[in-house]
């Protein structure tokens, strides 16, 4: 039997044309209701991700050196190697990391607390006002489990999206960056932030020195509040609880149980 390996998605933003085929494929495969929003002067389908819209092409128009350019990037769950949503979640089994590295939600165990939202440095998970559950991109875990690629990968007409073994895609990304550098794209690079242990959604950026221009955080980290709550405060709370239990136990050993007749005598006095 072959050993499971970590899968990943590679997004080459330099060949993305903003056609939104990946958005449509995601909506159709996951049976999401059609959502229409006011465009507000932008070509972007939605202002941001939503509980029923997990995959968004972000359009960023900028002027540099007197030239206008589009910086477009597909945005969804990054499937972090060290996911902040999992760190923050208090419900056992609500968020899991599958054998292939995909970060998935088990909605039967989700309690709708929303802590995963605050724990995500990419601001991805969204709470549904209808079901009171949290939703995000699953990397089409139902497809990948049977050997298929995610729906968005299948729909991309320019092959700017790739899916496969993570190590292979990292090599492919580095090779593409070398090509861009040889073509004079001086700031080309790979976006695979170390602050979350790396991600299983990897980007090739023409302006890797400015990932925020694509709507990506420069140096994402799990919020310190999550570390404090799930680290020192959790251990401190456990220590206090254990101390109370031990105190009760040793008090019982020393003084024994308090009898009902002793309680009554004390009341008469």
Backbone torsions as a table, in degrees:
resi	resn	phi	psi	omega
1	UNK	NA	132.3	179.9
2	UNK	-71.6	144.2	179.8
3	UNK	-77.6	142.4	177.9
4	UNK	-66.4	148.2	178.2
5	UNK	-130.7	159.5	-178.3
6	UNK	-77.3	128.5	178.2
7	UNK	-100.2	162.6	-178.8
8	UNK	-153.5	166.5	175.6
9	UNK	-118.7	129.7	177.1
10	UNK	-107.1	128.7	179.4
11	UNK	-116.6	110.7	177.0
12	UNK	-93.1	96.7	-175.2
13	UNK	-66.9	-16.8	-178.2
14	UNK	-74.8	-14.6	178.2
15	UNK	-115.5	4.7	177.6
16	UNK	-74.9	132.7	179.8
17	UNK	-107.1	4.0	177.9
18	UNK	67.6	31.5	-175.9
19	UNK	-75.5	-20.4	177.7
20	UNK	71.4	15.7	176.1
21	UNK	-61.1	-34.3	179.3
22	UNK	-66.3	-35.6	178.0
23	UNK	-63.4	-46.6	-178.3
24	UNK	-64.4	-42.7	-179.4
25	UNK	-63.1	-39.4	178.9
26	UNK	-64.3	-45.0	179.8
27	UNK	-62.8	-42.7	-176.9
28	UNK	-69.1	-47.2	-175.8
29	UNK	-64.9	-39.1	-177.5
30	UNK	-89.6	8.1	175.1
31	UNK	53.6	47.1	179.1
32	UNK	-89.6	144.6	179.0
33	UNK	-68.6	149.2	179.7
34	UNK	-69.1	132.7	-178.6
35	UNK	-120.8	131.2	179.0
36	UNK	-120.7	129.9	179.1
37	UNK	-128.2	159.7	175.4
38	UNK	-67.1	129.0	-174.9
39	UNK	-69.6	-31.8	175.5
40	UNK	62.6	34.4	178.2
41	UNK	81.0	12.8	-179.8
42	UNK	-124.7	152.9	175.1
43	UNK	-80.6	-5.1	-177.3
44	UNK	-69.5	134.1	-175.7
45	UNK	-62.3	-46.2	-178.1
46	UNK	-131.3	151.7	176.2
47	UNK	-61.3	-32.3	-177.9
48	UNK	-161.5	177.9	175.4
49	UNK	-63.4	160.5	178.5
50	UNK	-143.5	168.1	-179.1
51	UNK	-62.5	-22.8	178.9
52	UNK	-117.4	21.9	178.4
53	UNK	-147.9	97.9	-167.8
54	UNK	-99.3	-6.8	-172.1
55	UNK	-138.4	117.9	-172.7
56	UNK	-134.3	130.8	171.2
57	UNK	-86.7	115.4	178.7
58	UNK	-88.7	129.3	179.4
59	UNK	-104.0	123.4	177.2
60	UNK	-127.4	115.0	178.7
61	UNK	-99.0	131.7	-179.7
62	UNK	-142.8	155.7	177.0
63	UNK	-115.6	123.2	177.5
64	UNK	-138.5	131.1	-179.6
65	UNK	56.6	36.2	177.5
66	UNK	76.6	9.9	-179.0
67	UNK	-121.6	140.8	176.7
68	UNK	-92.1	141.8	179.0
69	UNK	-148.4	155.0	175.3
70	UNK	-101.7	131.3	171.2
71	UNK	-114.1	101.5	-175.4
72	UNK	-108.9	139.0	179.9
73	UNK	-146.4	134.3	175.8
74	UNK	-74.1	130.6	-174.5
75	UNK	-124.3	130.1	-179.9
76	UNK	-164.0	-171.6	175.4
77	UNK	-59.2	137.2	-176.7
78	UNK	-88.7	-9.0	179.6
79	UNK	50.3	60.3	-175.4
80	UNK	-61.9	149.3	174.8
81	UNK	-67.4	-37.4	174.4
82	UNK	-119.0	81.4	-170.9
83	UNK	-72.7	128.3	177.7
84	UNK	-66.7	-30.7	179.4
85	UNK	-63.0	-41.5	179.1
86	UNK	-68.2	-39.5	178.8
87	UNK	-60.7	-38.0	-173.9
88	UNK	-85.3	-21.3	-173.0
89	UNK	-68.3	126.7	178.5
90	UNK	-91.6	-6.3	-175.5
91	UNK	-98.2	111.8	-179.3
92	UNK	-57.1	129.6	175.8
93	UNK	82.1	0.0	-179.9
94	UNK	-75.2	-33.0	176.6
95	UNK	-125.3	129.6	-175.8
96	UNK	-132.5	153.7	171.1
97	UNK	-105.8	117.2	-178.7
98	UNK	-73.6	168.9	-177.7
99	UNK	-59.2	-29.2	-178.9
100	UNK	-90.6	9.0	176.1
101	UNK	93.4	-6.4	179.7
102	UNK	-68.9	135.0	175.4
103	UNK	-94.0	115.5	-173.6
104	UNK	-125.6	159.2	179.7
105	UNK	-106.6	138.7	171.6
106	UNK	-107.7	98.9	-170.9
107	UNK	-70.0	-17.1	175.3
108	UNK	-65.6	-29.5	-179.2
109	UNK	-98.7	-8.5	-179.5
110	UNK	-70.3	131.2	179.8
111	UNK	-103.1	3.0	175.9
112	UNK	69.2	24.5	-178.0
113	UNK	-72.6	-26.4	179.4
114	UNK	81.9	5.1	-179.9
115	UNK	-63.3	-30.2	178.6
116	UNK	-63.3	-29.5	179.2
117	UNK	-66.0	-44.5	179.9
118	UNK	-72.3	-24.0	-179.0
119	UNK	-82.7	-14.8	-177.2
120	UNK	-85.4	117.8	179.5
121	UNK	-73.5	-8.4	179.2
122	UNK	-101.4	-1.6	178.3
123	UNK	56.1	56.3	-175.4
124	UNK	-103.2	-53.5	-173.6
125	UNK	-61.0	147.7	-179.2
126	UNK	-133.6	137.3	-178.9
127	UNK	-90.5	129.3	178.5
128	UNK	-82.1	127.6	176.7
129	UNK	-70.9	-14.8	-178.5
130	UNK	-86.2	-52.9	-174.3
131	UNK	-95.9	-13.6	-175.9
132	UNK	61.0	30.9	174.7
133	UNK	-118.0	162.0	-178.3
134	UNK	-104.0	140.8	-175.7
135	UNK	-131.6	155.2	176.8
136	UNK	-167.1	176.7	174.9
137	UNK	-59.8	134.5	179.2
138	UNK	-103.4	6.0	-172.2
139	UNK	57.1	30.4	-178.7
140	UNK	48.9	54.9	-177.4
141	UNK	-59.6	-27.6	178.1
142	UNK	-71.2	-28.1	177.1
143	UNK	-82.4	-47.6	-176.6
144	UNK	-65.3	-26.1	179.4
145	UNK	-64.7	-22.8	179.9
146	UNK	-113.5	20.5	173.3
147	UNK	87.4	9.5	177.8
148	UNK	-96.1	156.7	176.0
149	UNK	-86.9	158.7	179.5
150	UNK	-56.9	153.9	-175.6
151	UNK	-60.9	-38.6	-178.5
152	UNK	-64.5	-37.5	178.6
153	UNK	-63.9	-42.9	-178.0
154	UNK	-62.0	-32.7	-173.2
155	UNK	-88.0	-17.8	-173.1
156	UNK	-64.8	123.4	-176.6
157	UNK	-85.0	-14.9	-176.1
158	UNK	-107.8	2.7	-177.9
159	UNK	59.0	29.2	174.0
160	UNK	-77.4	-11.0	176.7
161	UNK	-109.5	133.1	177.3
162	UNK	-131.4	152.4	-179.9
163	UNK	-138.2	139.9	178.6
164	UNK	166.5	-157.4	178.7
165	UNK	-64.4	134.5	-173.8
166	UNK	-59.4	-44.7	-179.0
167	UNK	-60.9	-39.7	179.5
168	UNK	-65.2	-40.1	-178.0
169	UNK	-71.7	-32.3	175.1
170	UNK	-64.1	-41.0	176.4
171	UNK	-63.8	-41.7	178.9
172	UNK	-63.3	-39.8	179.2
173	UNK	-64.4	-43.6	179.2
174	UNK	-63.9	-39.1	178.1
175	UNK	-63.6	-41.4	178.9
176	UNK	-65.6	-38.5	178.0
177	UNK	-63.2	-40.7	177.8
178	UNK	-61.6	-38.9	176.6
179	UNK	-62.3	-45.4	-179.1
180	UNK	-64.4	-40.4	178.6
181	UNK	-63.3	-39.2	178.8
182	UNK	-68.3	-22.2	178.3
183	UNK	-89.7	2.3	177.0
184	UNK	95.7	8.4	176.0
185	UNK	-83.8	91.1	-165.3
186	UNK	-67.7	-29.4	-174.0
187	UNK	-105.7	18.0	179.6
188	UNK	-64.7	146.3	179.8
189	UNK	-171.7	177.4	-179.7
190	UNK	-102.4	134.9	175.5
191	UNK	-101.8	107.2	-179.3
192	UNK	-149.4	70.8	-166.7
193	UNK	-59.3	131.1	-177.6
194	UNK	-76.9	-19.1	-176.8
195	UNK	-63.2	-19.1	176.7
196	UNK	-116.9	22.0	179.5
197	UNK	78.9	12.2	-171.4
198	UNK	91.3	165.8	-179.2
199	UNK	-128.6	157.2	174.8
200	UNK	-96.0	9.7	165.4
201	UNK	-120.2	112.8	-171.8
202	UNK	-113.4	141.1	-179.1
203	UNK	-116.1	145.7	162.4
204	UNK	-105.1	119.7	-176.9
205	UNK	-116.4	137.3	174.0
206	UNK	-71.5	-27.0	178.9
207	UNK	-122.1	68.0	-177.7
208	UNK	-67.5	-16.3	176.6
209	UNK	-76.6	-11.7	-179.0
210	UNK	-134.3	64.7	-178.5
211	UNK	-63.6	-26.1	179.1
212	UNK	-64.1	-21.2	176.4
213	UNK	-66.9	-19.2	176.9
214	UNK	-99.1	2.7	-176.8
215	UNK	85.9	16.4	-179.4
216	UNK	-107.4	137.9	178.5
217	UNK	-65.8	143.0	-176.5
218	UNK	-66.3	-47.2	-175.8
219	UNK	-140.4	74.1	-175.8
220	UNK	-68.0	138.0	175.3
221	UNK	-138.3	155.0	172.1
222	UNK	-64.7	130.9	-177.1
223	UNK	-53.5	141.7	-178.6
224	UNK	-63.2	-27.2	179.0
225	UNK	-64.0	-36.4	177.2
226	UNK	-67.1	-43.7	178.2
227	UNK	-60.1	-42.4	-178.6
228	UNK	-66.9	-43.3	-176.7
229	UNK	-69.4	-45.9	-177.0
230	UNK	-87.2	-4.3	179.5
231	UNK	-108.6	-101.7	-175.3
232	UNK	-57.6	-44.0	-178.2
233	UNK	-65.4	-36.2	178.9
234	UNK	-65.7	-44.8	179.2
235	UNK	-67.2	-37.4	178.4
236	UNK	-63.8	-44.1	178.3
237	UNK	-62.2	-40.8	178.0
238	UNK	-64.9	-38.0	179.8
239	UNK	-65.8	-40.9	178.8
240	UNK	-64.5	-42.9	178.4
241	UNK	-62.2	-45.0	179.5
242	UNK	-64.4	-39.0	178.0
243	UNK	-61.9	-40.4	177.7
244	UNK	-63.5	-41.1	179.8
245	UNK	-66.2	-44.9	-179.7
246	UNK	-65.6	-38.3	178.0
247	UNK	-61.4	-42.8	177.8
248	UNK	-63.5	-41.0	-178.6
249	UNK	-64.4	-47.8	-178.8
250	UNK	-69.2	-31.7	174.9
251	UNK	-63.7	-39.6	178.7
252	UNK	-65.2	-41.9	179.8
253	UNK	-63.5	-35.6	-175.7
254	UNK	-81.3	-43.7	-173.2
255	UNK	-106.8	-15.0	-179.7
256	UNK	75.8	-179.1	-179.7
257	UNK	-73.2	151.2	176.6
258	UNK	-91.0	121.2	-174.7
259	UNK	-83.9	157.1	-177.0
260	UNK	-65.4	-37.6	-179.2
261	UNK	-68.6	-31.5	176.7
262	UNK	-66.6	-37.1	178.4
263	UNK	-65.0	-41.1	-179.6
264	UNK	-66.5	-41.5	177.4
265	UNK	-62.3	-38.5	178.1
266	UNK	-63.7	-34.8	179.0
267	UNK	-69.5	-37.0	179.5
268	UNK	-66.6	-35.7	178.2
269	UNK	-67.1	NA	NA
